[in-house]
Amino acid sequence: MSKKWIYLFKEGDTSMKNLLGGKGANLAEMTKLDLPVPQGFTITTEACTQYYKDGRKLSDDMYAQILDYIVKLEEITGKKFGDPDNPLLVSVRSGGRVSMPGMMDTILNLGLNDAVVEKLAEKFGNPRWAWDSYRRFIQMYSDVVMMVDKKIFETLIDDIKTKKGVKEDVELSAEDLKELTQQFKATYKSKIGSDFPSDPKEQLVDAIKAVFRSWDNPRAVVYRRDNDIPYSWGTAVNVQMMVFGNMGETSGTGVAFTRDPATGEKHLMGEFLLNAQGEDVVAGIRTPQPIEQLKEMMPEVYADFIRICQTLENHYKNMQDMEFTIEDNHLYMLQTRSGQRTAFAALKIACDFVDEGLISKEQAITMINPRNLNTLLHPAFDAKVLEKTKPIATALAASPGAASGQIVFTAEDAKKWGELGKAVILVRLETSPEDIEGMKAAKGFLTVRGGMTSHAAVVARGMGKCCVSGCSDIIMDEDNKVFRLAGKEFHEGDVISLDGTTGKIYEGQIPTKEAEIVDEFERIMEWADEFRVLRVRTNADTPKDVQKGRELGAEGLGLCRTEHMFFEQSRIDAFREMICSDTLEEREEALAKLLPLQQRDFEEIFEALEGNPATIRFLDPPLHEFVPTSEEDIKKLAKTKGKSVNDIKDIINSLHEFNPMMGHRGCRLAVTYPEIAKMQTSAVIRAAITVKKAHSDWKIKPEIMIPLVSEIKELKVVKDIVVKTADDEIAAAGIDLKYEVGTMIELPRACLTANEIAKEADFFCFGTNDLTQMTFGFSRDDAAKFLGAYYEDNILESDPFVKVDQKGVGQLIEMAVKLGRKNNSSLHVGVCGEHGGEPSSIAFFHKLGLDYVSCSPYRVPIARLAAAQAAILNK
Amino acid sequence: MSKKWIYLFKEGDTSMKNLLGGKGANLAEMTKLDLPVPQGFTITTEACTQYYKDGRKLSDDMYAQILDYIVKLEEITGKKFGDPDNPLLVSVRSGGRVSMPGMMDTILNLGLNDAVVEKLAEKFGNPRWAWDSYRRFIQMYSDVVMMVDKKIFETLIDDIKTKKGVKEDVELSAEDLKELTQQFKATYKSKIGSDFPSDPKEQLVDAIKAVFRSWDNPRAVVYRRDNDIPYSWGTAVNVQMMVFGNMGETSGTGVAFTRDPATGEKHLMGEFLLNAQGEDVVAGIRTPQPIEQLKEMMPEVYADFIRICQTLENHYKNMQDMEFTIEDNHLYMLQTRSGQRTAFAALKIACDFVDEGLISKEQAITMINPRNLNTLLHPAFDAKVLEKTKPIATALAASPGAASGQIVFTAEDAKKWGELGKAVILVRLETSPEDIEGMKAAKGFLTVRGGMTSHAAVVARGMGKCCVSGCSDIIMDEDNKVFRLAGKEFHEGDVISLDGTTGKIYEGQIPTKEAEIVDEFERIMEWADEFRVLRVRTNADTPKDVQKGRELGAEGLGLCRTEHMFFEQSRIDAFREMICSDTLEEREEALAKLLPLQQRDFEEIFEALEGNPATIRFLDPPLHEFVPTSEEDIKKLAKTKGKSVNDIKDIINSLHEFNPMMGHRGCRLAVTYPEIAKMQTSAVIRAAITVKKAHSDWKIKPEIMIPLVSEIKELKVVKDIVVKTADDEIAAAGIDLKYEVGTMIELPRACLTANEIAKEADFFCFGTNDLTQMTFGFSRDDAAKFLGAYYEDNILESDPFVKVDQKGVGQLIEMAVKLGRKNNSSLHVGVCGEHGGEPSSIAFFHKLGLDYVSCSPYRVPIARLAAAQAAILNK
């Protein structure tokens, strides 16, 4: 038996969204609710998927069902395709599982032909309407189905308006429109080589195929990627009997929201146009009237509409965005869906719905898109100014927020200018740990290379600053402090604006609105905390970041990257001396200088945590990242070490690696230089002792994390160093202090042998960035070069450094969690890679039963909300 | 109940080698055979492992068992520890599972003290022997157990000889030796702070601990690594009643082989010393006599010995290496083991044993160490000259063979000098594909960086040339064509010699013996082919290499790295034009130049294969590897492309990657530039058509291999390009040609999702080099920096790029094979990484049920033999 590819509106309901698409499912639901919906049928999303599987062909089977359902629709409506006396006219609209506004195509008035139009004009005594509908149909059909450039038709309209001496389309007479229709048909024939099809069935079948095809158009592809919509979902097609808002002054069309989508206030908000079809509202040629005015013009229709709005909101328990048409004083509902809203409105609506007793707290939590919280937590550009400003380029939206400032090209300049009170944007090929001071001084960062997990992106998110990364359109000339972009030169001191939430770059200054946290935010967060199972920690390298993370609800420190503490001037010198040492003694001497500094850092961090847990990762990056680059610094180091400049350069060269990401880093440093691990252990333990002495009521139990472990014996060697050093420090202090030693799981081999590693580890923390790199063999700094092509070819649907790859990387994580817990029942397990703050990844980690996620401070609220949603949805 | 840590010789046998060590198991076996073995007991290897687990301590349990076994041994021998009238004296010797000659320590004459020695001298009327034995014991004990520098004792011996005016130890009288003994004891006390222990039990326990400890001494660690002996095996300790070869002219000691270990000829070969202990033979102070002379001196003993030799060879069915002692005309066997032999002798002995009906062909195959075949297939230095020559450095033995030649520093010079008929050694920081022409001209390569799978190593093995890589002791100054090593400067034109089999580097010329393949080699290989299940292919990039591989028994081409074909002058130009193209058309134009050249390459390869299977891998390395580096070449390219030199440099810079190994390479190139895959497909298919037309009887079925796949959709996109192009070519030619499209499995994600990938792949071929890199996160080019420390700390026991890591990488391979075959029953599966030619890895691949391994031509015989051994041992 063949598959059912088509459903009448009355055969479906809202639960069938995946099959019928959002629009189709809601049309069916409204039919079920006995609301006035022009009837029709929906061709399923599965049919679309099949169409692509079959090499963009409608199967015979599907074709036969379409013909069947035309007959059924004719029966329901009492009208007939192509019957001049009582013609069935339909609209053909796309409708995916989630709304993709304006991304796909629509055809109205399908079913018209020369015979039908004449009779229709006559029957309704409205030839202008009839011909206007026909010419619109030809225009849409030519554009959407036959891909004739729509400008040709617009030129013809302009020509006839000039000829007739009129300015607006509505001023054209029935005769004018009839003439235009003839011109359109002639144009069609000259472009396509055959007559405009007069058979409504032929029109319909081709229109359906065109809608399927539009699923794959370039704007849809980009929209899907930006909104995490899988290619595999496909779109449904809705074929619906036409009703006409353009039949005169008793007709009209409009859109409305049940609540204010900008503020969330509880009042109807909408607009309408008399004597118009839907596309006129969208096109914005005529200015629509506020919905309230309908009350006086058509009080009964208005009352009907108000009743329906209430019904829909109560029924869906969500703010609705609706389209309606009035045909000769009859109200028809063409669409309802959950309305898009600002983050602010989303919170208010959710809270109000709870207060109104419409929904539960759980439902309120699941109503809010966690990603939208970003706009509440970061500054944003003035929306009105933004509307009128064209970006000069778009790159990766690496860290949310908005900033304007003067361009600087070096971290030193950023610092200098910042001290003079100037707002600066740091523009670099890429940033490096050395730039950290300058990055603190800048308002935002723009980089030419690097992806969503590049240094600039990670640091920006940690600092809550905006960052646009991987803008490869920039032609950079750092030496001369100038770059070219969009055909213009930008020099030091020129002003640009970055929107890190969208990845857009603007020329000049744009006014900025600061972030403000509202009461509703706090309420929703409290509710989220009630329901979530995953704990949420923050990634932070400084006491200030820890503080920020805790303010935003973090329950501890999940990742402290200790190397970031080595870049301040006083420290980097000692660190470089350590690197350039020939003997253990020399290295120990240099490390002894770092010990008290690092200890002080940890003390401040423990203070800021007030007894909450702290995971401290030991030195991770390759030593090459720390070496001096300027001649001046090299000379200075040579002098300190009593070596020649060439000796120092030799050392620097010897640290060069072909693939540093897989080189001498992570715990490999601790294996080759145990003295580094010793110093870091002493610093952690001494700090913990000091803070414990000062705050006996706090629970101080440092978690020392060994990075990049691939083998249990490797962990054991480093752990032995840590334990020996720590126990000696604790014994010397004569205090009772507990600590844990765990490992970062970030290599495939660590996952594969997690059963062994768990025997030596108190905890696992997944470093999903590195794990993603190794599992795919993608260097996150280089992948930008080919990921574009991967999206275009539908090989990847999202950046695996943003959303965790559940199939591959996720499989390794799942394996490691199971193997690890089997051999160590007290093992606690978390994630501290960038994915720890991404909602779909958090949902996945919840399902795997991890104990916590950790993310940069500004992502903590997102993680809290996403974790609560995951818990609620998986109950 | 406590574990049994100790076995009497009569409690064991040869099958208990893992527990008792080789020496202990064979002493037990000889006891079982009723051969004259001084009795004793063996402390197990498990006890050694436990000793290390317990933090280098003997457990109470073990200690108690030692005391027990002393009593048992006293009962067996009728002698008693410390009894002056009838003292039990013992030797204490290490003995691992496999022989580690001279690596660990031995103590003789244990049980002597002041009381015992006096009585012993009296009883046997031989005070000289008694005192000599005592002073030897003190000397060995002090050195081995107490780590007193042995030079101190030697100085004392020299002093007394000077005082007495004698030259040889044997000229010292009993009184002299007694005096010496007092001096030794005084020295001991001054160094250790206590008297030399007189309690034999205390002596014994400390000696046992010292032998355990010696398992971990630096020379043992190095030896184990060189010989693939796991640290975890541990050593057994053999405690055996002393017999004395130094009791006068009716006593002696010696060693013998049952056949000639150099040639394999069937005759006894050995030597002995009268009135001596074992260490005198080893020390080489006196020249031993050939074993045949024993016949006249002690005919009965000799006859006994001949009979025992025959018994042992027949019993063990292998050539034996034996130690014996004659005490007052009584023969005692102290050791027997399989004798070390040259590769040549190994083949001859194995064939002779089969011909003599002693063993089966299967047994003959398992007798030969596949790694030793290298010395038969490659030139080697004259062993006698080598003995007397000290290497200036040792680095990685990257490709076997030996070569002397004049140093050159660039590939161009290698080519130039080579054309002048000079033998040259190319010395480079590292080699790159650009150097290929020069590498062909050189006799061998020496590199400063890079490991066992570096470019130089891989190319060398492919060419059958010798290579020593990763010699980081070299201080290189390429610009001035000079390097420093071992305190000397080496200039262009200076002669050095490289031994790629040992990794040793020598100054000056060393005479070289060419490889010669003997009949026995062919016989063994034929036998191997009878038994092996794994098929063996060769990795080869040129028709010449294919030819060489087939000569050595390869059954097809397992990996053709097509990029290696692009480095010849005419090709590299076109390839660079392609890289620097702005448009598809430009790229296609450049590729069109390459197509006929690559087609011709494939034709020659198909010709050389004569219908055997051929796997051709499409372009794999990042494009950056192909760009010009010299200003001249850049100018040339700029001119051809009509661009400025700066434009070209910009392009080159834009191709730079942070981690090229995980960058824009492999199938990612085919996704972004499908035209490259199209060109390569056309070249393969056209070549196959041409050769098929010429040889209708050959089975031509090219296997096109897509590298670096991580996701099925990625493979599908590239496969679609290949299939479309191939089918068009085949249709145009009007011929019936089959081909396969498969993938290289070299990323963890490919293994994890192999069930999906198998649906689109005709075959999997594991690229174990890259898979090892990603699984461990080890860059093979950079890992040398820390692998040394990893061996020292026993984190790794062998280089995972040499022997496949079965636990991690192997787990992924196993997973992929299972998942792949489940979804595609006709999938064929092979390995073409460097591990395909390494015996222990081959055994593992056999167990996983792979279809074939592929390796460089000169490793093919090793793979054939190893595959046969795996099949036989797993029957």
Interface residues (C-beta under 8 A of the other chain):
Chain A: E657 F658 N659 P660 M661 M662 G663 H664 G666 R668 V671 T672 L708 S710 E711 K713 E714 V717 E746 L747 P748 R749 L752 T753 D770 Q773 M774 T775 F776 G777 F778 S779 D781 D782 A783 K785 F786 A789 Y790 D793 N794 I795 L796 D805 K807 G808 V809 Q811 L812
Chain B: E657 F658 N659 P660 M661 M662 G663 H664 G666 R668 V671 T672 L708 S710 E711 K713 E714 V717 E746 L747 P748 R749 L752 T753 D770 Q773 M774 T775 F776 G777 F778 S779 D781 D782 A783 K785 F786 A789 Y790 D793 N794 I795 L796 D805 K807 G808 V809 Q811 L812
